[in-house]
């Protein structure tokens, strides 16, 4: 089992979008953030909205708060 320590998190705000639904919009935002941020640990949905095209749903947008762990000096030594 991993050692538990107190952690500090930074929260970034992201907006993911997809024509395929809220779930895919969330996944798109997290996947993209994971390309440049490390230690992503959690997310919270802050807002859901969408756009209409010709009377139908065109796409979904989801605003997320995504938390990632701020590294401790000990974590930097492991790299």
ABEGO torsion letter per residue (X at the ends): XBBBBBBBBBBBBBBBBBAAEAAAAAAAAAAAAAAABBGBABBBBABBBBBBBGGBBABBBBBBBBBBBBBBAAAAAAX
